[in-house]
Amino acid sequence: MRNLSIPVVINRATIAKSRILSSAMSAYSYNFPNVLTKLGHLGVCYEPVNGSTTWHTHPWKLGPEICNEDIWYVLRGKGVMYYKRAGELKALEFKQGDIVHSKHLTNYTCNTGDKILIIPYFDVPRLPFDERAYENFRSLTPADIPEEARPLDPPVLVHEEDIKPICPFPEGGAKIRPLITHKTAGSMLANVGIFIAEPGEGSDWHSHPLDIWMGFPEEDLFFVIKGSGTLYFRLNDKQYEIPLREEDLVFTGHLPHCVCNTGDEPLIMFCGLTPIKRAVEGEIPEICP
């Protein structure tokens, strides 16, 4: 058997805080360990009242056909994303249930609500978290932000309620809201959505290839927003199971697996899939936990 990675489940409470994109107002995040994935990066950002990130940019060109895509979902709270385009400072307001593809203009977000802002995010390809890489952004003001070298697209915001759930799992019965995809936001590498399974429902058995695009494996990661369930996987003709609970960060690996709601309330998860070659070509669902 080839060296297939097994599923990994890590609860948010066991992960050390990161403040790589924090401003003086102390936004912080919890990140799934980068050493376990090749392309996808999953995390959860917390911005306190009046908190914000620092100004930062997601590179639009990292190599042939590769740009950095940052996609985030507003689980709780509201805020504003500021960015500069064509010499003008723009503001994009967002609220609970919205999802944003931040694109590639220099930007920052701030919490304008009266409670902590919670934002699960999916970042592709994963970039090294090097504190020094962000030092040049820390003192930036809107007037200091350099003009883009080429015309770049503005951020794309999608309202969750505008996207109807689909049922891509004929056996498991779970539903998906495909929020950020190649169709909805022009994503090139990542699809992100919400997985919804009532008690007894789940995904079908499936696996993710080890070499799907430019030598990268297909990777599926998710964050459990609500409910509980079980991740089943098969190895050497045996079946194993891993319990899932709220605030778990999950990498499904490359063995045959499925997710099932084994609890007594809806199982809701923030899910990211990368790369999206098979999804774009219609071989698999747009999001496939």
C-alpha positions as CSV (number, residue, x, y, z in Angstrom):
1,M,0.0,0.0,0.0
2,R,1.2,3.5,-0.8
3,N,2.0,5.9,2.1
4,L,-1.6,7.1,2.6
5,S,-2.2,9.5,5.5
6,I,-4.8,8.7,8.1
7,P,-7.4,11.1,9.3
8,V,-6.3,13.6,12.0
9,V,-8.6,15.3,14.5
10,I,-7.4,18.1,16.8
11,N,-9.6,20.1,19.1
12,R,-9.2,23.9,19.0
13,A,-8.8,24.0,22.8
14,T,-5.5,22.0,22.5
15,I,-3.9,24.3,19.9
16,A,-1.6,27.2,20.9
17,K,-2.7,30.7,19.9
18,S,-1.0,32.4,17.0
19,R,-0.8,36.2,16.6
20,I,0.9,36.4,13.2
21,L,-1.6,38.8,11.7
22,S,-2.5,40.5,14.9
23,S,-2.5,44.3,15.3
24,A,-2.1,46.1,18.6
25,M,-5.8,45.2,19.1
26,S,-4.9,41.5,19.6
27,A,-6.7,39.4,17.0
28,Y,-5.5,35.8,17.3
29,S,-6.0,32.5,15.6
30,Y,-5.8,28.7,16.1
31,N,-4.2,26.8,13.2
32,F,-4.3,23.2,12.1
33,P,-0.6,22.0,12.1
34,N,0.9,22.8,8.7
35,V,3.2,19.8,8.8
36,L,0.3,17.5,8.2
37,T,-0.9,19.0,4.9
38,K,0.8,19.8,1.6
39,L,-1.6,22.5,0.2
40,G,-4.5,23.4,2.4
41,H,-4.5,25.4,5.7
42,L,-7.4,25.5,8.1
43,G,-7.7,27.8,11.1
44,V,-10.1,29.9,13.2
45,C,-9.5,33.6,13.9
46,Y,-10.9,35.5,16.9
47,E,-11.1,39.3,17.0
48,P,-12.2,40.9,20.3
49,V,-14.5,43.9,20.4
50,N,-12.7,46.8,18.6
51,G,-10.0,44.3,17.5
52,S,-8.5,43.8,14.0
53,T,-5.9,42.1,12.0
54,T,-3.0,44.0,10.6
55,W,-2.8,45.1,6.9
56,H,-1.7,42.2,4.8
57,T,-1.7,40.8,1.3
58,H,-2.3,37.3,-0.2
59,P,0.1,36.8,-3.1
60,W,-1.5,36.5,-6.5
61,K,1.4,34.7,-8.1
62,L,3.4,32.1,-6.3
63,G,4.3,30.0,-9.4
64,P,2.7,28.7,-12.6
65,E,-1.1,28.4,-12.0
66,I,-0.6,29.0,-8.3
67,C,-1.9,32.0,-6.3
68,N,-2.7,32.3,-2.6
69,E,-6.5,32.1,-1.9
70,D,-7.8,33.1,1.5
71,I,-11.5,32.3,2.2
72,W,-13.2,33.0,5.5
73,Y,-16.7,32.5,7.0
74,V,-18.3,34.7,9.6
75,L,-19.4,32.3,12.3
76,R,-20.3,35.0,14.8
77,G,-20.3,38.8,14.9
78,K,-19.9,41.4,12.3
79,G,-17.2,43.7,10.9
80,V,-15.6,45.6,8.0
81,M,-12.9,44.6,5.6
82,Y,-10.9,47.6,4.3
83,Y,-8.9,47.4,1.1
84,K,-7.4,49.8,-1.4
85,R,-8.2,49.6,-5.1
86,A,-7.4,52.1,-7.9
87,G,-6.2,54.6,-5.3
88,E,-9.4,54.5,-3.2
89,L,-10.0,53.1,0.2
90,K,-12.9,50.7,0.0
91,A,-15.0,49.1,2.8
92,L,-16.8,45.7,2.7
93,E,-19.2,45.2,5.6
94,F,-19.9,41.6,6.6
95,K,-22.1,39.8,9.2
96,Q,-22.8,36.4,10.6
97,G,-23.4,33.9,7.8
98,D,-21.4,35.7,5.2
99,I,-18.3,34.2,3.5
100,V,-15.5,36.2,1.8
101,H,-12.9,35.3,-0.8
102,S,-10.4,38.1,0.1
103,K,-8.6,38.0,-3.3
104,H,-5.3,39.8,-3.5
105,L,-5.5,43.4,-2.6
106,T,-3.8,44.6,0.6
107,N,-6.5,44.5,3.3
108,Y,-7.4,44.2,6.9
109,T,-10.5,43.4,8.9
110,C,-11.9,44.9,12.1
111,N,-14.6,43.9,14.5
112,T,-17.4,46.5,14.6
113,G,-19.8,44.5,16.7
114,D,-20.4,44.2,20.4
115,K,-19.1,40.7,20.8
116,I,-16.1,38.6,19.8
117,L,-15.8,38.0,16.0
118,I,-15.2,34.4,15.1
119,I,-14.0,33.5,11.6
120,P,-13.0,30.0,10.5
121,Y,-10.8,30.3,7.4
122,F,-9.3,28.1,4.6
123,D,-6.0,29.3,3.1
124,V,-4.5,27.8,0.0
125,P,-1.6,27.1,-0.5
126,R,-0.5,27.2,3.0
127,L,2.2,29.8,3.6
128,P,5.0,29.7,6.2
129,F,4.0,31.6,9.3
130,D,7.0,33.8,9.5
131,E,6.6,36.8,11.8
132,R,9.3,38.7,9.8
133,A,7.2,38.4,6.7
134,Y,4.6,40.7,8.1
135,E,6.8,43.4,9.8
136,N,6.6,45.7,6.8
137,F,2.7,45.8,7.1
138,R,2.5,46.6,10.8
139,S,2.8,50.4,10.5
140,L,0.9,50.8,7.2
141,T,-1.9,53.4,6.9
142,P,-4.3,53.5,3.9
143,A,-2.2,56.3,2.4
144,D,1.0,54.2,2.6
145,I,-0.4,51.1,0.8
146,P,1.3,50.8,-2.6
147,E,-0.7,50.6,-5.8
148,E,-1.3,47.2,-7.2
149,A,1.2,46.2,-10.0
150,R,-1.7,45.0,-12.2
151,P,-5.5,45.3,-12.0
152,L,-6.6,42.9,-9.3
153,D,-10.1,41.8,-8.4
154,P,-11.9,43.1,-5.3
155,P,-13.0,40.7,-2.5
156,V,-16.1,38.6,-3.2
157,L,-18.7,38.3,-0.5
158,V,-21.4,35.6,-0.6
159,H,-24.5,35.5,1.7
160,E,-25.1,32.0,3.0
161,E,-28.8,32.4,2.7
162,D,-28.4,33.0,-1.1
163,I,-26.9,29.6,-1.8
164,K,-29.3,26.7,-1.7
165,P,-28.1,23.4,-0.1
166,I,-27.5,20.5,-2.5
167,C,-27.6,16.8,-1.7
168,P,-24.5,15.2,-3.4
169,F,-24.5,12.1,-1.2
170,P,-27.1,9.6,-2.5
171,E,-26.3,7.1,0.3
172,G,-25.4,9.3,3.2
173,G,-28.0,12.0,2.6
174,A,-26.0,14.9,4.0
175,K,-26.3,18.3,2.3
176,I,-23.8,20.9,1.3
177,R,-24.0,24.7,0.8
178,P,-21.3,25.3,-1.9
179,L,-20.5,28.9,-0.8
180,I,-17.2,29.8,-2.4
181,T,-16.4,27.8,-5.6
182,H,-15.1,28.4,-9.1
183,K,-18.7,29.3,-10.1
184,T,-19.6,31.7,-7.3
185,A,-16.3,33.5,-6.7
186,G,-13.8,32.5,-9.4
187,S,-11.8,30.3,-7.0
188,M,-8.8,28.6,-8.7
189,L,-7.6,26.3,-6.0
190,A,-10.1,26.1,-3.2
191,N,-13.8,25.4,-2.7
192,V,-15.4,26.2,0.7
193,G,-18.9,25.4,2.0
194,I,-21.0,24.3,4.9
195,F,-21.8,20.6,5.5
196,I,-25.1,19.9,7.1
197,A,-26.2,16.4,8.3
198,E,-29.2,15.6,10.4
199,P,-28.9,12.7,12.9
200,G,-28.2,9.5,11.0
201,E,-27.1,11.3,7.8
202,G,-23.6,11.7,6.5
203,S,-21.3,11.6,3.4
204,D,-20.8,8.6,1.2
205,W,-17.6,6.5,1.4
206,H,-14.9,8.1,-0.7
207,S,-11.2,8.9,-0.8
208,H,-8.9,11.7,-2.0
209,P,-6.1,11.1,-4.5
210,L,-2.5,11.5,-3.5
211,D,-1.5,13.1,-6.8
212,I,-4.2,15.1,-8.5
213,W,-2.6,18.3,-9.7
214,M,1.0,19.4,-10.2
215,G,2.1,16.7,-7.8
216,F,-0.2,17.9,-5.0
217,P,-2.7,15.6,-3.3
218,E,-6.4,16.4,-2.9
219,E,-7.0,17.6,0.6
220,D,-10.2,18.0,2.6
221,L,-10.3,19.8,5.9
222,F,-13.1,21.0,8.1
223,F,-14.0,22.7,11.4
224,V,-17.0,21.4,13.4
225,I,-19.3,24.3,14.1
226,K,-22.1,22.5,15.8
227,G,-23.1,19.0,16.9
228,S,-21.2,15.7,17.0
229,G,-20.5,12.8,14.8
230,T,-18.1,10.1,13.8
231,L,-15.4,9.9,11.1
232,Y,-15.0,6.3,9.8
233,F,-12.0,5.2,7.8
234,R,-10.7,1.9,6.5
235,L,-7.1,0.6,6.7
236,N,-5.8,-2.9,6.0
237,D,-9.3,-4.4,5.7
238,K,-10.3,-3.0,9.1
239,Q,-12.7,-0.2,9.9
240,Y,-11.8,2.5,12.5
241,E,-13.7,5.4,13.9
242,I,-12.8,8.8,15.4
243,P,-15.4,10.8,17.3
244,L,-16.1,14.4,16.3
245,R,-17.2,17.2,18.6
246,E,-17.6,21.0,18.4
247,E,-14.5,23.0,17.6
248,D,-12.6,20.0,16.2
249,L,-10.3,20.8,13.3
250,V,-10.1,17.8,10.9
251,F,-7.9,16.5,8.1
252,T,-9.6,13.5,6.4
253,G,-6.4,12.1,4.9
254,H,-6.3,9.8,1.9
255,L,-7.8,6.5,3.1
256,P,-11.4,5.6,2.3
257,H,-13.6,7.4,4.8
258,C,-17.0,8.9,5.5
259,V,-18.5,11.3,8.1
260,C,-21.7,10.5,9.9
261,N,-23.9,12.4,12.3
262,T,-24.1,10.0,15.3
263,G,-25.4,12.6,17.6
264,D,-29.0,13.8,18.3
265,E,-28.8,17.3,16.7
266,P,-27.7,18.6,13.3
267,L,-24.0,18.3,12.5
268,I,-22.7,21.5,10.9
269,M,-19.2,21.9,9.6
270,F,-17.1,24.5,7.7
271,C,-15.4,22.6,4.9
272,G,-12.6,23.3,2.5
273,L,-11.4,21.2,-0.5
274,T,-8.2,21.8,-2.5
275,P,-7.2,21.5,-5.3
276,I,-10.5,21.7,-7.1
277,K,-9.6,20.0,-10.4
278,R,-12.0,17.0,-9.9
279,A,-14.8,19.3,-8.6
280,V,-14.5,21.7,-11.5
281,E,-14.6,18.8,-13.9
282,G,-17.8,17.4,-12.2
283,E,-16.2,14.2,-11.0
284,I,-17.0,14.8,-7.3
285,P,-19.2,17.1,-5.3
286,E,-17.9,20.7,-5.0
287,I,-17.3,20.0,-1.3
288,C,-16.6,16.5,-0.3
289,P,-15.9,15.8,3.5
